[in-house]
């Protein structure tokens, strides 16, 4: 962290050491305990006025109002706000830049990334940042009306001579009526507001979550004028949280103010808020799809113009690269942004099948690296073209999904490329993630720091309904990661679904983005004490247990019982108080865990048992037909439609058998419209099969949870080890898969070796032969797409893309 003393200030000011207690994580000793200091408020009576410039930016006016509001909440005294310092008041608090601060020699020079100054004298104090109002440049959308959208695109087309998208089409989402027209980009230049938040942090005010219930406000009769001369600069300049269902234009005032009090910003530093998937703006419009179909990935003989709603690209298309460069040049020239994204659209998981793209995938690197050289080669080619015309500008791309790993065929990235790295906040302190970061840094020659894109989405009900209710507090992992990333990263962009647990994760992240070296134990102990009062000890035990065990709650009913017992004890200790109300919010949030517990117990007690008889290996020829002697008299278990829970339109049946140390699975998929069968790929490891006709095999052994094998009518397959809830596509199942197509059905036979060797990197399913005492748990799913829509069916009552199943598999003689 950089800290500067103000050398221009009149007189000699004593400097105090920063003590980590403030809301921004940069808490400062402001000499409140020094007896004999002048008083801004004395025994509930105001002795100071708040002074701002007449033409102050929006955030400065907001900061002054914040200062007035919370001094009144603390002391009952109301300090007046004015634009002129008057002799009626003994002390002045200058918020933001003004003629008075210029006379005092306090400037906003070199204050970047939300940094601020706190300086005091005999009868005054300055709280100042480099504040300014965001002023959008035309063309941008003033509303969401079709007419307004059309106007913006017409003007943009006239400027570019092309049919590019415009990142400012959703500007209506960037301004808040609840906050008197505040733009979210104003948060990038709100240093004076940050200074006010720090002032209250030193007084003991805490904002642990939005709204009054999230506040901790001390009561005191007097507030001293502190002796201070400090500049506070954040360790990370990018501090953006995308809090879902809390878009700026619809957001409540409490939510916006809370984000500001956390010292968060909106990422204008990245050029636009479209920090990811920037290539979408080159290809998404209908005019481009009609005139340039060659821009789009070829798959099964068709150009993919609708994937993920926008289309998937062919990165070998010379015309695409030329258009991308032209779009970037237009953005740099017209809007003057500092950097822009060159990242493919989402779900970019398989390579184009055109002649130019052949051989450019690196399947041997697994899912995380299969397209690394393909994507990053394109980024480098675009960067080199931009160097010719805009050498001072930066382009960036996120290391993500199939191009997460650094490219092997590129030694160094061009100097105008910045790299982002996708991760999960709860796993970012792992050695795997640190190696990923270090490997990427070896490729970077520019000296630009990387940025991180994280996800706090474990309780996203639409995507992961089975995980909802899990108290996934992981402050230790958050802080370990930020300490490692300090000096390496410009900051974070975090996607999050808000709830009382995630607010705690956000709070910790925000504080340590400002100062990664502060004492985490002190921050956590303060939280338990201030936010939970008489339940402090019980809530400490609750959160300590949660951090260690939250990932196992979905597997172990005993852990669920334990965590509910801990929260119940805390609720009893809190009594009928505001502390009890806060704990009630956690209890309500955890309610879905009760259903999870029931499912787990059903799983253990389930009487539904699938039998896999022992047969001779010689009796099966792996040809996909499922008609050999091996399968005779083995029960065929039907799949049910996931939506209706009834027999699906096209039925599917599965059989299990065992020979030697191998599990055999035979699956027959009835299909009356075989001519419409959609086969995404004939190549193993290609993720496109997840969007075409395929079957999914799920296996959980007593030693491992869980495995997934996806196979299609071509006999191509993908194998994944989901142990610890992470996707490992480098796991080698050792499976043999064969497929067969009949007149009105298709079928697959799968042979999977089983090993009791639990060493990582081994081949086969880790486990022992399933018995009645030690069963496996299984599920089979089928995705049918011939109807033009996706029809899903599965063996268990749970959808096949969820990990909680309660069907036992045992081997019978």
N, C-alpha and C positions, 0 to 999 in steps of 0.2 A: 504494500500500500504506500502511496505517495502522500506525504503531508508537508505542507508549506507554511512557514511563518510569514506574516505580512510585514515586509520591511518598510512599506510606505507609511505605516501608521504613525501618527504623532505621539511622541512620548514612548516611554519604555513600559511594555505590558508584560506582566508575569505569565509564563506559559505553564499550563498544567498537563500532566500525563493523561492520555485517554484511558478510561476504565470501561471495559466492555459491559455496559448495562443498557444501552439505548435501544430504541425501537428499530433503528436501521442496522443494529448490530455494531454501531460505532459509538456506543454510549460514552459520554464524556463527563469527567468530573468538572462540574461548573461551580465549584466552591460554595455549594449551598450550605455546607455546614460551617463555613467560616463566619464566626461571630463578628459582628461589627460591620458587615458589608451593608451598603445601601439597600433599601428595600423597594422593589417594583410594586409589591402589594404588601401593606402593613395592616395586620389584624383585620383582614377582610375589606380594606379600603384601598382603592386604586391610587397609585402615586406616579403612574407612567402613562404615556400615550403611545399608540402605534402609528407610525408614519410611513406612508407609501407615496410614490410619485403619482402625479395626476394621470399620466398615461401608462400606468403599470400594466404589464401583461396579465392575462386572465389568471394564471396560476399564482401570481403575486397577490392579487386581490383575494384569492381563495386562501392563501397562506395567512394573510392578515386576519381574515375572518376566523380561521382555525385557531390562531393565537388568541384572539379575543374569546372565542367559545370555550376553550379548555382552561384558560386562566379562570374564567368564571365558574366552570365546573369544579375546579380545585379549591378556589378560595371564596367564591360568591362575588368577587369584585369584577366589574366590567370595565375594561380599558377601552377608551374611545379610539376610533380609527379616523385619521385625518391625513390631509396632504400637506399640511403646514405644521412645523414644530412651533409650539406656542409656549410662552413663559408661564402659562397657567399650570404646566406640568413640570415636575422636578426632573423626570427622566423621560427619555425617548427610546423607543425600540424601532429601529429602522428595518423594514422588511423589503428586500429587493433593492435594486439600484435606484438612486435618486440624486438630486443635486447635493443633498446633505452627505450622502456617502462619498461623493466625489470630493467634497471639502475635507472630509475626514481621511481621505487617502485610501479608502477601502474599495477595491475594484473587483470585477468579476473576471479579470484576466486569467487565462489558463484553466478556468473551471469547465471541465468537460465530463460528460457521462453522468450528469446529475450532481456533480461535486458542489460543495458549498463552503462558505466561510462563516465563522462565528467569532466576532471580535467585540470587545467591550472597552469602555473608557470610564472616566469619572462619573458621568451621568448619562451614559448612553450604551446601547448595544446594537450591533448590526447582525442580521441574519440574511445572508445573501447567496444567491446562485446566479448562473448565467441564464436568466429567464428570457423567453421571447414567445410571442404568439405564433402558432402555426398558421400560415396563410397558404391554402391550397392553390395550385396553378391550374388554369383551364387548359384543356378540357377535363372536367371531372363531373361526376353525377351528383346533382344537388338533391335528387330524390330517386326512388326506385321505380318511377313510372316508365312505361314503355317509350313514351315520347322523349323523356330525358335520356334514357339509355341510347335511343337512336341518335339523338343530337350529339352525344359524346363520341359515338363511333364514327359518325360522319365527319366530325371535325378532326378526329384522330386519323382517319383515312386520308384526309386532305393533307395532313402534315407528313404522313409516312409514305403515301402513295401505294400502300398495301392494305390488307385486311387483317391487321393484327388485333389482338385483344388489348384492353387497357386496364391496368391494375387499379385505376381510380374509379372504376364503375360502381363500386360499393361504398363510396365515401359517406353515404347516409348512415352507415354503421359506425362511422368514426366520430360522430358528434352527438353529444348528449343533451337533450332538452332538460333533463333533470338537473343538469349542472350548468344551466344558463349558457348553452352553446359551447361548452368545453370540447375541444377535439382530443381524441386519444393521443395524437402526436404531441399535444401540449405537454404530456407527461415526460417527454424526452428532454424538455427544457423547463424543469420545475425545481431547480436547485434551492430556491428560497423556501419552497414548501418542504423540501427535505430538511432544511435547517430548522424549521419550526418543529417538525416531527422529532428531530434529534433533541431539541430543547426540552420537549415534554418527556422524551425517553429518559433523559437525565433526571427529571423530576419524579420518575416512577410510573408514568402513564404507559400502559400496554394495550395494544390492539391485537388480540389473538385471533379474532375472526370478525367479519363485518357485523355492524349493528351494535346497539347498546349492550346486548348480552355478551359480546366479545370484548368489551372494554374493562380495563382495570384502572380506576382513577383514584389516586390518593387524595385525602382531604388535609388541607393545611391552611393556616390563617395568613401566612406571609410567604413571599417569594423574594429571595435575594437577587440583586444584580450580580451575576457571576463575573469573576475575573477570567477572561478567556481570550485567546488569540490563536485560532486554529483553522486550518483548511482540511476538510475531510473529502477524500477521493475514494470512490469505490474500487474494490479489487477487480470487479468485473463490470464492464460498461454496458453489456446487454443483459437486461433483467426482465424478460417478457414472459408473462403467463397467459396462455390462451385458456381462459376459464369458460368452459362450455356452458351454454344457456345463460351467458352473462355478456352478450354483445353490448358494445358501448352505447349504442343508440337506444336500447331498450332497458339498460341497466338501472338498477336502483342507486340512489345517491350514496347509500351506505357502502355498497360494494365498490363503487368507484373511489370513494374517499379512502376505503381500507387499502386498496391497491396503492394509492398514492402514499399513504402513511407507511407502507412497507418499502417505499423507495423504489417501486417497480417502474419500468418504462414500457414503451410500445415498439421499440425496435426500429425507429426511423434510421438508425445507424446502418441498417441493412439495405437501405435504398427505398424499399416499399415494405408494407407489411406482408407482401407475398414472398417471404423468405424461402419458401420451398416450392418445388414444382414450377419453376419459372418458365419452362418450355411450353407449358399449357397455353400461354398467351401468344405463342407463335402459331399454334395449330388448331385452336379450339373452334374458330368461327366456321360457319357453313360454307362461306365463300371460298375459304382455303381448302376445305375438303373436296369441293367440286373441281377446283382448278389444279390442285396439287395432290392427287391421291398417292403419288409416289413418296410423299412425306411419311406415310403410315406403314406400320409393320405388316408384313405379309404373313398370314397364318391360315393354313388349310386352303390356300389359293385365294383368300380374301384379304383386302386391306382393312385393318382394325381401326375404324374411325369412331367407334363408340365406347371403347374400353374405358372404364372408370368415368364415363360420361363425356370424355373429351377426345379420346383416341390414344393409341400407343404408336410410337415413332419408329421409323427405320433410320438408325443413326449413320448408315452408310450413304444416305441420300445427300448428294452434293447440294441440291437445291434447298434442302432443309437447313443445312449449315449456313448457306448464304442468307436465307430468310432470317435465321436466328441472329446472325451478326447485324443485319440491317435493323431488326427490331431493337437490339441493344443500343446501337448507335443513335437511333431515334429517341430512345428513352434518356440516354445520357445527354444528348444535345438539347432536348426540349425541357425535360423536367429537372435536369441537373443533379440527379441522384448519384450518390457515391459508389454504389455497387448494386449488382443485380444477379438474380439466380439463373443458372443454366442447369436445370435439373429436370429429368423426364417426369411425366405424369405418374400418379400413384399406380400401384399394382403392376409395375414394370418388371415382370418376373421371367420373361422368356424372350429369346432373341428372334429377330426377323428371319424369315425363311428364304429371303431372296438370295441370289447368287453372290452379291457383294458382301453379305453378312456371314456367309458360310465360313466355319472355322474360327470365328471370332469369340465364341463362348469358351469359357474355361471350366468345364463341368467337374474336373478333378478337384476343384477348390470348394465344392459344396455350394449350398444355396447362397451363402454370404459373399461368395466371390465369383459366381458363375458368369456374371456380366461386368465385373470390375474393369477389366481392360477395355471392353467394348464401350462402356459409358465414359470412363475417364479419358480415353483417347479422344472422344468427341469433345469433351470439355476442353482439353488441351488445344485442339485444333481451333475451336472458337476463340479461345484466349489469345492465341498467337495472331489471329486476324484483328482482334480488338487492340492489341498492342500497337499496331500500325497507325490507328486513327485516334485512339483514346488511351495512351500509355499510363495516364494517371488514374484511370478507373479500374475497378475490381469486379471480377465475376466470381460467383461462388456456387458450390454444389454440395449437397448433403451426401455423405457416405451412408448408404441406406439400403436395406433389403438385399437384393442380389448384387449390389455393388458397394457393400459395406466395407469389404477388405480393400487395402491399397492395391493398385494395379501392379502386376509383376513385370510387365513389358515397358513400363515408363519409369525411368530412373528418378527424374525430378519434374515437378509441376512447373509450368511457367510462372514468372514472378507476379503476375496479376491475378492469380487464382487463390481464393480462400476456401478452406475445407471445413464443412460441418460434419459432425459425427453423431449419428442416431444412437440412442441408448435408452435404457430403462432406469429411472432414478434409483430403484431399489437394488440394482445390480452393478451400478457404475463404479463401485469401489473394488470390484473383483480384479484379479490378476489378468483375466482375459481382456477386460475392457482397457486396462492400463497398457497392456501390450498393443492393443489396437491403436490407442492414441499415440504411443511411442513409434509404432511402425509408420503411421501416417506422417508424423513430424519429420521423419527421415526423408520423406518425399517433397517436403515444402521448402522452397528456396527463398520465398518472398519475405520471410520474417513476420508475416501476418499471423496473429494467433488464430487458432481454430475457434469454432463455436460449437456448442452442444445443443442437440434437440432431444429433449427427454419426454417421457410419458409417465404421468401419475394417473393411470387409467385402470387400475386393477378392479375398481368397482363400477365400471361402465356397464350399465344394465343391458344396453342394446347389444353390445359385443360380447360381454363376458357375464351373462346372468348368473352362472353358477358361482361366481366369485363375489357376488354382492353381499355386503354386510361384514366383510372381513376388515378388521381394524388395522389397516396396512400402514402404520406409522413406522417410518424408517429414518429418523434423524441422524443416526450414527453413520449409515451408508451415505446419506446426503453430504454430511460434513467431511467425511473421509474423501469423497470424490472431489469436493470443491477445494480442499487443501491440496490435493494432488494436481488439480487443474490450474491452480493459481499461477499466473505467469505464462501459462500455455494456452489459455482460452480467453476470448473476449466476453464470454458469458453464455447464458442459456436461454433457450426458448422451450417452455414447458407446456404441454397439453395436459389439462387436468379437469376432472369432473368434481365440482365443489361439494364437500360435505364436512362435517366437523373434524373428521380425522385428516382429510386432505388439507384443511385450513392450517392445521398444525405443521404438516409437511411444507406448505407454502411459507409459513412464518419462519421456519428454520432456514429454508433455502434463501429467502429474502435477506435475512439478517447476515448470513454467512457469505452472500454475494458481495456485501459491503466490506466485511472483515472476516476472512476465512480463518484467521488465527485466534479468534476469541475462544473463551472457555465454554465448551458445549455443556459440560456438567452444570455449570452455573446457570446457563440459559434454561436447561431442562428443569433443574430444581426450582428455579424461579417460577416457571410455568406451573409446576405441580402446586406450589405454595399459593401463588396469586390467583390462579384460575379455578382451583378446586378447594381452597380453604381447608376446612376441617377434614376433608377427604384426601389431603395431600399424600399421606403415606400409602393409602390404598391405591390411589391413581398412579403413583410411581410404580408400584408393583404391576398394575395393569399394563402400563405402557412398556415396561421392561419385558414382561412376558410377551406382549404383542410383537415387539421388534424381533424377538428370537423365533417365535412360533407362528406368525401370521400365515406363512406359506404352507404350514402343515395343517392348518385348521380345516382345510377342505378334504383332508384324508383321515383325520383322527377325531372321532367324537369325544374322546377323553379330553383333548385340548379345548374343544368347544365348551365342554362342561366347566373346565378350569377357568376359562376367560370370562364366562358368565358369572361364575362364583366370585371372581375378583371385582367385576363391575358392580355386582349386587352388594358386596361389602362396602364399596366406595359410596354407593347410593345411600346406604343406611347411615354412614358416617356424615354425609353432607346435610341430611335433614331437609326441612322445608325452606330452602334458601336458594339464592341465585346459583350457588355451586351445585345444588341438587338439580336445578333446571338444566344446567350444562351437561351433567351426567345423564340426565334423561334423554338428551339429544343423541348421545352415544348409544344408549340402550335401544332407542328407536332405530337408529342407523343399523345396528347389529341384528335386528329382527330376522332378516333372511337367513342368518346362520342357523336358526332353529330348524328350518326346513332342510338345510344341508345336513344337520345332525340326523334328522329322521331318515334321509336318504342313505346316509352312511350306515346307520343301524340296519336299514332294510337290506343294504348290500351284504352286510355280515350275516344276517339271518335269512336271506332269501332262500326260498325253496325251489326257485327256478334254476335248474341245473342243466347245462348243455353237456352232452356226453361225447367224448372223442375216443372211440374204441381203438385198441391196438391192432394194427394190421401189418402185413408183410410188405416191405418196400418193393418186393418183386412184383406185387400185384397192381402197381400203378405205373402208367406211362404218362409223363407230364406233358399232355398235349392240349389241355384246356377244356376237354370235353366233359369231365366229371361223370364218366360212364363205365369206368373200369371195375373189375372185381373188388378192388380196394374199397369202393364206395357202397357196395351192395349192403342193404339193410341198415345203413347208418341213417339216423333221423335227419330229415331236411327241415330246417327251421325257417319259417317265413319272416320277412321284414314287414313292418307296418308304416303307413304314411305318417310322417312327422307332424303334419298339420291336422289331419282328421283323426289320427290314431286308429284308422280303419285299414282294410286291405287296399293297397295302392292300385292305380289303374293298370300298371304293369308290375306284376309280382316279381319278387326276388326270393331265392331260397339259398341257404347256406348249410354246408356240412363240415364237420370237424373230424379228423382222424389223426392217429399217431403211429409213427414207425421209427424204431431206433431212437435217435435223439432229435427227431424232427416233428413239428406240428404241420399237418396238412390241412388246407382249407379249400373247399370247392364251392364256388358261387355261380349260380345260374340266374341270369337276368332275362326275364321274358320281355320281348320287344316286338310288338305287332308292326312297327314302322321301322324296320331295320334300314331301309333306304335313307332315313333321316338321321341315322346315328351320327353324332358329332364326336369326332376323335381329335383331341387337341394336339397330340403329338405321338410319334412312334419312337421317341427317344426317351430313355430313362433319365430321371432327374429334372425333367422339364415341368415347371410349375403350371404351364398352361392346361395340363390335364385336370386341374382343380376346377376349371370352368367349362368342362365338357363331360360327356358320359364317362363315369368312373365308379369304382367301388373303393371304400375306405375300410381298412382293417385296424382295429384298436385292441391292444393287448396290455394288460397290467398284471405283472407277476408279483409274488410276495417280495421280490428283491428290487423291483423296478416299476416306476409309474411315470410314464407309460410309453408304449411304442405305437407308431402309426405307419401303415404301409398303404399307399394309394396305387391302384392299378387300373388300366383302361383296356378297351377291346383290342388294342394292338399288343397287349402283353408288356407295355412299358410301365415302369413303376417308380415311385419315390419312396424312400424309407426315412423315417424321422424318429429320433429318440427325444422324447419330451421330458426327460428327467429334470426335476427342479423347475418345471414350467418353462424351460427354454428350448428353442427349436435347434436340434443338432442334426443337420442333414448330411453330415460327414459320417454318421454312424453307418456301419456296414451290416445290414441285416443278414447278408449271406443268402437271401431268399432267391428261389427260382420261381419264375412266374411264366405261365403259358396261357394264351387266350385262344378262343375258338368262336367263330361266328356261324350260327345256323340260319335257317330261313326266318324264324320268328323268335330268336333268342341269341344272346351271346353269353359266354361263360369264361371263367378263369379258374385255374388251379394254381395254388401257391404252396410251396414247401419252404418252411422256415426252420433253420437249425437252432437248437437251444443249447446253451452252455451254462455251467455253474461258475464259470470264470468271471468274477465281478470286476476285473481290471478294465479301466476306461480304454476305449479304442479297440476292444475285442470284436470279433465277428459273431453275430447271432443274438438272439434274445437271451438276456441274462435271467436265469431262473432255474427252478427244478421242476420235474414232472408234476403237474397239478394233481392234487388228491383231494378227497373230501375234507380233510383237515386243513390242507393248504391249497385252496383253489386259486385259479387265475380268475380275473374278471375281464370280460370281453364285450365287444360291440362290433357290429358290421353296419356300414352305411352305404347307400347307393345314391348317386346324383344322376338324375335322368334329365336330358335337355332337348329331346327330339320334339317336344311340343312347342318349343320356342320360349319356354320358361323353365326355371329350375324346379324339379320335383324331387324332394328328399324323402327317403325312407330309411328306417333303421331297425335293428334287431331288438333294441331295448326301448323302454318307454321314453327315455331321454333322447333328444336329438343327437345324431352321431358326432356332432362337432363339440359336444360337451364331454368332460372327462369323468363325470360321476355316473357310473353305470352299476347295476347290481345284478348282472347275470354271471353266474359262476360257470367255469369250465373245469371239468375233471376228466381224467383218463380212466377208462374202464377196460377191464380185461376182456 
